[in-house]
Amino acid sequence: MSAAHDNNTIEPGGKSRELRSFLLLSVVLAPALSVAFVGGLGLIIWVYQMIAGPPGPPPA
């Protein structure tokens, strides 16, 4: 086996970089993507209802 590539070695700063990446993904990116997705879906539904009319039976 080669000693040059040992899976048990940790590169310097690896844990702190991993923590920063996790915090970026979980605190910033996930909420931002969720808000963007829900807002975009709401906008699509709103524009569709402006064109096709509100849901429900037509007025009698």
Distance bins in CASP14 RR format, pairs under 12 A and 6 or more apart:
PFRMAT RR
TARGET T0000
AUTHOR 0000-0000-0000
RMODE 2
METHOD distances of the structure
MODEL  1
1 7 0 0 0 0 0 1 0 0 0 0 0
3 9 0 0 0 0 1 0 0 0 0 0 0
10 16 0 0 0 0 0 1 0 0 0 0 0
10 17 0 0 0 0 0 1 0 0 0 0 0
10 18 0 0 0 0 1 0 0 0 0 0 0
11 17 0 0 0 0 1 0 0 0 0 0 0
11 18 0 0 0 0 0 1 0 0 0 0 0
13 19 0 0 0 0 1 0 0 0 0 0 0
13 20 0 0 0 0 1 0 0 0 0 0 0
13 21 0 0 0 0 0 1 0 0 0 0 0
14 20 0 0 0 0 1 0 0 0 0 0 0
14 21 0 0 0 0 1 0 0 0 0 0 0
14 22 0 0 0 0 0 1 0 0 0 0 0
15 21 0 0 0 0 0 1 0 0 0 0 0
15 22 0 0 0 0 0 1 0 0 0 0 0
16 22 0 0 0 0 0 1 0 0 0 0 0
16 23 0 0 0 0 0 1 0 0 0 0 0
17 23 0 0 0 0 0 1 0 0 0 0 0
17 24 0 0 0 0 0 1 0 0 0 0 0
18 24 0 0 0 0 0 1 0 0 0 0 0
18 25 0 0 0 0 0 1 0 0 0 0 0
19 25 0 0 0 0 0 1 0 0 0 0 0
19 26 0 0 0 0 0 1 0 0 0 0 0
19 27 0 0 0 0 0 1 0 0 0 0 0
20 26 0 0 0 0 0 1 0 0 0 0 0
20 27 0 0 0 0 0 1 0 0 0 0 0
20 28 0 0 0 0 0 1 0 0 0 0 0
21 27 0 0 0 0 0 1 0 0 0 0 0
21 28 0 0 0 0 0 1 0 0 0 0 0
21 29 0 0 0 0 1 0 0 0 0 0 0
22 28 0 0 0 0 0 1 0 0 0 0 0
22 29 0 0 0 0 0 1 0 0 0 0 0
22 30 0 0 0 0 0 1 0 0 0 0 0
23 29 0 0 0 0 1 0 0 0 0 0 0
23 30 0 0 0 0 0 1 0 0 0 0 0
24 30 0 0 0 0 1 0 0 0 0 0 0
24 31 0 0 0 0 0 1 0 0 0 0 0
24 32 0 0 0 0 0 1 0 0 0 0 0
25 31 0 0 0 0 0 1 0 0 0 0 0
25 32 0 0 0 0 0 1 0 0 0 0 0
25 33 0 0 0 0 1 0 0 0 0 0 0
26 32 0 0 0 0 0 1 0 0 0 0 0
26 33 0 0 0 0 0 1 0 0 0 0 0
26 34 0 0 0 0 0 1 0 0 0 0 0
28 34 0 0 0 0 0 1 0 0 0 0 0
28 35 0 0 0 0 0 1 0 0 0 0 0
29 35 0 0 0 0 0 1 0 0 0 0 0
29 36 0 0 0 0 0 1 0 0 0 0 0
30 36 0 0 0 0 0 1 0 0 0 0 0
30 37 0 0 0 0 0 1 0 0 0 0 0
31 37 0 0 0 0 0 1 0 0 0 0 0
31 38 0 0 0 0 0 1 0 0 0 0 0
32 38 0 0 0 0 0 1 0 0 0 0 0
32 39 0 0 0 0 0 1 0 0 0 0 0
33 39 0 0 0 0 0 1 0 0 0 0 0
33 40 0 0 0 0 0 1 0 0 0 0 0
34 40 0 0 0 0 0 1 0 0 0 0 0
34 41 0 0 0 0 0 1 0 0 0 0 0
35 41 0 0 0 0 0 1 0 0 0 0 0
35 42 0 0 0 0 0 1 0 0 0 0 0
36 42 0 0 0 0 0 1 0 0 0 0 0
36 43 0 0 0 0 0 1 0 0 0 0 0
37 43 0 0 0 0 0 1 0 0 0 0 0
37 44 0 0 0 0 0 1 0 0 0 0 0
38 44 0 0 0 0 0 1 0 0 0 0 0
38 45 0 0 0 0 0 1 0 0 0 0 0
39 45 0 0 0 0 1 0 0 0 0 0 0
39 46 0 0 0 0 1 0 0 0 0 0 0
39 47 0 0 0 0 0 1 0 0 0 0 0
40 46 0 0 0 0 1 0 0 0 0 0 0
40 47 0 0 0 0 1 0 0 0 0 0 0
40 48 0 0 0 0 0 1 0 0 0 0 0
41 47 0 0 0 0 0 1 0 0 0 0 0
41 48 0 0 0 0 0 1 0 0 0 0 0
42 48 0 0 0 0 1 0 0 0 0 0 0
42 49 0 0 0 0 1 0 0 0 0 0 0
43 49 0 0 0 0 0 1 0 0 0 0 0
43 50 0 0 0 0 0 1 0 0 0 0 0
44 50 0 0 0 0 0 1 0 0 0 0 0
44 51 0 0 0 0 0 1 0 0 0 0 0
44 52 0 0 0 0 0 1 0 0 0 0 0
45 51 0 0 0 0 0 1 0 0 0 0 0
45 52 0 0 0 0 0 1 0 0 0 0 0
45 53 0 0 0 0 0 1 0 0 0 0 0
45 54 0 0 0 0 0 1 0 0 0 0 0
45 55 0 0 0 0 1 0 0 0 0 0 0
46 52 0 0 0 0 0 1 0 0 0 0 0
46 53 0 0 0 0 0 1 0 0 0 0 0
46 54 0 0 0 0 0 1 0 0 0 0 0
47 53 0 0 0 0 0 1 0 0 0 0 0
48 54 0 0 0 0 0 1 0 0 0 0 0
48 55 0 0 0 0 1 0 0 0 0 0 0
49 55 1 0 0 1 0 0 0 0 0 0 0
49 56 0 0 0 0 0 1 0 0 0 0 0
52 58 0 0 0 0 0 1 0 0 0 0 0
53 59 0 0 0 0 0 1 0 0 0 0 0
END
